[in-house]
Amino acid sequence: MVAASGEEKKREKLLALLKKVLALMDQGFYTNGKQALAKLADLHGDVEGVGDVARKRLESPMLRRRDIKLSRKKGRNGPSKNRLDIYFMGDGFLLPDQKQRHFDRNADAAQGIVSLQDFFKEYDKFINYWAVNLESNEEGVEKEGKSKDTALGTAIVDGRYMVRDRARIFSILDKWFPGEHDRQAVVIGNDYANIATGGGGTAAVCKTMLQATPHELGHAYGGLGDEYNKEPGGGAPNPYTGPFKIIAPNVIAGNDKAELLKNAPWKGWLDSVGTNNWSGKAIDVFEGANRQVKGYWRPQRVCCMKDSGSPFCVVCMEVMVRRLFEYVKPIDQVWPKETELTAEKKAVTFRVLVLKPKTHDVMVHWRLKTLARDSKSSDSGSQEREGPVKNVSGRLQVIDGYFVHYIKIRPEELAPGRYEISAQAWDPTPWVREEFRKELTAWQRWTLVVPESIGKAGAK
């Protein structure tokens, strides 16, 4: 064993010191943390993994990332590869620790408001919430032309708080959290404005209007349109008088009601009654949307896109849920990890851990399929074909709040050969119509080989 050289020992000690400094910043002690980083960069700038890392942190406005659920004792975030990651980022907050704690309180409050909204409440386990502290050089944000040097360069224009450069936001997420974000960010501005905005993956809300966050996420994440019928900042009416036009999945424009009903994106919901209309409220075309009284139409009288304190209407809810399953699959983990196994003289247990919505279950269906190989050969070799399929009763085990479905296969009860074991998991929520159920479905498949020495002759 070769002893470490003096330089290697020095680097190991500096790496340990750097780790402590970064942990200090993660605990919210930014002033002391940055002072320590500056010393490391100055005194040990030539030490790889120390000086370069310290300089990188000093040159960026990024101070720390915090798991909001964990810090609020509301659970914890899950693996980003199978979650929707929503980031709360501050703009216009100075470095001193007490100033950044002001952002922390606002981020926690905004996430708390979001988590009370029906969609976000039901699918809480599917979503990660992160707070990112950013240092701005000036307090507040640009307002009505008076510029400010801030981390994200957001601005208030005519009373509207807005993100002017989405790429600036996403570049920070790409740099510091690659593979751990979905280009969904809520920017909390340290200033006062009358109107929040959202779209294209970003929502902008000032600290005095956090209650608008669910509505703005409807824009930013869901691509939904406004359903209220007045300009928030005032202004003369501008009714639509042109031909039929789709404004958003939940807003259309036109003046011929028959044409509106025929072409509305939500026409599939129009005849929904009973359990097919989970809201129990009328679904039609109601005039008044897109900040205008006339010429624009919405699906229901009440919706979060009309009033931030309301639940989503059936149309908007379906959009939000279908969008979620673009990021998240109901099967979160599987065991065994290998997808092809050779049986031994013992039972094989197959498990899937599923993400559970708050008030309903994800369904899991197990199947055992016999595989066979055609005797005819080809250029690519023999071809595997499907044999009989047998439904298998699975069991459920709840471990520390995690829902694990499993089956046990006993190879000695099967004939020698190849088998496919599959688990199909799907979300039966009434918030999505049956025609889109496949989007809410995930499969896990394993191949099990039962050798002649183990299989049961004559078994089926």
N, C-alpha and C positions, 0 to 999 in steps of 0.2 A: 504494500500500500504506500503510495507516494504522498508525503506530507505536503500540505498546501503551502505555497510560497507566501512571503510577507505581503505582496501585492494582492494576492487572492484573498487572504484573511482581511485585509483592509477593505476590499470591495464587498466582501460578505457583511462586514459590520456596517458599511454605508448603505447597503441594500436593506438591512434590517432597520436602520434609522429612517430611511426613506419610507418604508412601510408604515412605521409609527407616525410619521408626519402626515401621510395620506389618510391614515386612520383618524388622526386628529381633525382633519378637515371633514371627514365623513361624519364626525360627531358634532359638527357645526362651529368649530373654532377656526374660522377662516383667517382672521388677522394674524394670529400666531402661526398658523400653518403656512401662510404665504411668506412670512418672514423667515421661517425655517427653510422653505424651498429656495428662497433667494440666497441664503447662505450656502446651501448645498450646490446650487448652480455656480456660485462665485468661487467657492473653495475647491469643488470637486467636479468642475465642468468637464474634465477629460476622462472621468470614470464612466465607462459604458453602462447604461442601465440606471445611472444615478443622475449625473449632471444633465444628460439629454432629456430624461423624464421630467426632472424638475423644471427645466426651461420650457418644455412643452406645456406644463400646467400653468406656469407663470404667464405665458404668451396667450393663453386662452381665457375667455371670460368664465369658463366652466369651473364651478367650485365643488359641487358634489351632486350625486344622484341618490335619491332616497325612495325606499319602498313605502308608499303612503299607507297601504293596508297594514303593514307590519308596525309602523310607527304609531298608527292610530289604534293598534290592537284589534284590528278587524280581519285577522288572518294574515296571509302573506301572498306575494305574487308568485306565479308559477313559471315554468320554463317558457321563454319567449317564443321558441319555435312553434308552440301550439297555444298561443294566447294572442289576443288583440292588445297591443301595448299602446297606452295613451299617456302622453307626457304633458305635465304641467310645467311651464317654463316662465320665469320672471323677467320682466323688462323694466328698467328704470329703478332698480334696487341697488344701492351702494354696497360696498364691501363690508363695513363694520358688522359684527355679528348680530347686533340688535336690529339692524336694518334688514338683514337677511331673514331673521326670525319673523319679521313682518310678512315677508313673502311666504314663509312656511305656514303661517296661520291662514293666509289667503288660499294657498294651494289645498290645504286640508279642508277648508270650508267649501271650496269649489267642488272637490271630489266628493265630499259629503252630500252636497246638493245633487250631484249627478247620480250617486248611488241610491237616492230615494226615488228617482224616476223609474217607471215601471220596466222598461226594457233593460236598463243597466242593473236594476235590482235583481231581476230574474236571472240574468246571465253573469252575475258577479264573478263566479268561479272561472269564467272564460276570459276575463279581462284583467290585465295588469295596469296599475296606476303608479306612475313615477313622478316625483317632483325633482326638477333640476334647478339648483341655485346658480344664478349667473350674476357676475359682477358688471355693473354699468359704471361708466365714469362720471355720469351726471344723474341726478335724481329726477324722477318723472320721465315722461316721454315727450317727443315733439308734439307741439300743440298749436294748431292754427298757424303754421308757418314758422313758429319759433323752434329752431332745431335743438336737439339734445344728442349727446354722445352716449348712446345706450348699446347694450349687448346685441339687441335684435333689430334696432332701427324701426320699431313700430311707431305709429303716429295717430294723432286725433285730427281729423279733417272734417270741418262742418259738423262737429259734435259726434262723428262716428270714429270709433276706435278700430284701427285696421292694421293688418299685416301687409307691409308693402313689398317684402322680399322673402317669399317662402323658402327660396333656395338657401338663404342665410340660416334659417332655422334647421332645415334638413341637413345642411353641411355639418352643423354641430352634432346632430344625432348620428350622422354617418361616421364622423371622426371618433367620437367617444364611445358609441354604443352600436357598432356594426353588427348586423344580424339580430339586434335586440330592439328594434323599433319598426313600426308599420307606417311611418310618415303621417302620424296623427298627433297633433300637438295643440294644447290650449295655452295661449300666451296670456298671462295675467299682467296687466299694465299698472304700474304704480302711479296712477293719476285718476282724473275724474272725467267721465264722458257720458253722453246721453244714450248712445247706441252702441251695442256690441255687433260684431260681424263674424262671418264664418264662411268657409268654402275651400275646396282644394286641399283638404287635409289639415287646415289650420283654423282655429277659432281664436278670436281676440276679445277678451273681456277685461274691463278695468276693475280695479279692486272694489268699486262701489256697486257693481252690477253682476256679481257672481251668480245670482239666481238665473241669469240668462244662459248659463253654460250648457244645460241639456239641449236647449233650442239651437244654440250655435253648433253643437256637435251634430245635430241633425243635418245642418248644412255641410259641415266640414267632413264628416265621416259618411253620412248617408246620401249626400247629394240632393237633399230635399229642398223644396222651395218654401217661401214664406206664405202662410195662409191668412195672415191678418190683412185688413183692408184699409189701412191708413199708413201714410209715411210717418215714421216715428218722429222725424224732425219737422213735420208739417209740410206744406207744399200743395199746389193746386191739383185737383183730380186729373188723371190722365187715363180715361176709360179705353179699353181695347175695342176696336171696331173692325178689325181685319178678319181674315179667314181662320179656320180652326188651326190651333198650334199647341204643341206640347211644350210647356215651360219647364216642368220637372216631373218626376214620377207621381207627385201629388198635386200638381197645379196644371190646369189647361186654360187656354184662351179661346174665345169665340162667342158667337151670339145666337146660334141655332141649337136649341137644346137637344133636338133629336140627333143632330150630328155630334154634339158633345157626348151624349150617352153611347153612341155607336163607336166612337173612337177614343174614349177616355182610357188611359193606361190601366185604370182600375175597373174596367168593364167586367172582368171576371168576378168581381166582388158584388156586383149590383144585385144579383138575384139571391145572394146568400141570406139564408134565414135560419132560425133555430141555432143549433150548435155550430153551424158553418159560419155564423156571424157572432163571434165570441163577444163583441162589444155590446150586443143587444140594441144598438142604436142604428138609425136609418143610414144607409149608404146610397148616395145619389150624386148629383152635381149641385153644389151649393154656391151661389154667386157671392163673390167677395174674397179675394186672395191677391197675392203678389203686390200687396200694399195699395190695392185699388178696390173701389166698391163695385164697379161695373166692368164686365167683359172678361173677368178671370174667375175660375171656379175651383172648388176644393171637394174632397170626397165626403167629409162628415162635418157636422157643425162644430165639434170640439176636437182639438188636437194640440199637442205640444208645439207644433209649428205655427199655431195661431196664438197660443198662450203658453208660455214656458212652464207654468205651474200645472198644466193639464197632462193627461196621459197621451201617448201617440194614438192616432186614429188607426183603423185596421190597415189602411194602405201604407202609411208610414212605418208602422210596426213591422209589416212584412218586409219592407225594404231593409230596415235595420237588421232584422234577424238573418235574412239571406246574405247580407253583406258580412255579418259576423262569421258565417260559416265559410266564407272565402279565406279567412285567416285561421280558423280554429276547427278541428275535427273532434267529434264526440269521443273517439278513442284516444286517450292521452298516453297510456303506456301499455306495453304488452310483455308477457313472459310465456315461453322462453323467447329470448331475443333472436335466436337462430330461426330461420324460416324453413329449413329442411333438416329433419332429424331422423336418425336410425334408432328404432325401438330397442330397448333392452328388457330384461326380465323384471320389469317393475312398471307400475302405472305412470303415465305421463300426464301432468296437469298443465292445461292451457288457461291463461288468464288474460283478461283485458281490464284495464282501469279506465272508467268512463267519467267524463265531466258531468256533474249533475246540476241542472238548473235549480233554482230555489224551491219552486212549488210543484214540479213534476219530474218524472223519471225519464231517463234515456232508455229505450228498449234495446235488448240484446237477444239475437237469435243465433243459435249454434247449429252447424251442419257438419256431417261426416260424409264425405263423397269418396267413392271407390274410383281409383284411377287405373287405367289399363293401357297397354301399349299395343298398337296395331302390329300385326305380324309382318305386314308388307313394309319393306324398307324403302328409303328414298335417299336422295343426295344428302339430306340433312340428318339421316338416321331414322329410327323408328319414331312414330308420332304418338304422343300421349293423348288419349281420348277419355272422355268422362264416362263413368259407370253409374251405378245407383247412388242416389242421395238419400241420406237418412237424417231426420231432424233429431237433435240431441238436447235433452233437458239440461239446462245449466243451473248453476247456483250463484247466490249473491253473498258476498262477505263485505261488511262495512268495517274498515280499519281506520280509526282516527279521523272519521269523516270522509274517507275515500271509498268509493264504490267499486268493488272488484268483482267482476263476473268470471266464473270459471267452470270448466268441465274436467273430468278425469277419464282418460282413455286407457283401457287395459289391453295391451297388445296381444296377450295370450288368448283373448276372446275374438280376435280378428283373423281372417285368413291371411296367409302370406301375400304381400303385395304392397302397393303404394296407395296412400290415402291423403285426401285434402281435408284438413280441419279448418273451418272458417267461423268467424264471429262477425255478424252484421249488427252494427249499432246505429240507431237513428233517433232523432228527436221528433216526437209526435205532437209537438205544440200546435194548437189551433191557430196560432198567429201566422202560420204559413199554410197556403193552400196545398192540397194533396198533390197537385201537378208539379210542385217544386220540392217534394219530399226527398228526392234523390240528392238534392244539394245539401241536405241535412243528415246524410248517411255516410258512414265510413265502414270499410271492411278490413279485416286482418285475416290472412291466410297462412297456414303452415302445411308443409308436406311431411308426412310420416311414412317411413319405410319399415315394414314389418318383415324381418327375415324368415326364411323357411324354418330355422331352428327355434323360432319363438312362436310363430303364427299357429293357429289352430286349423288343422286340416278339416275341410268341409264347412267351415264357418262362413257366414254371409255378412 
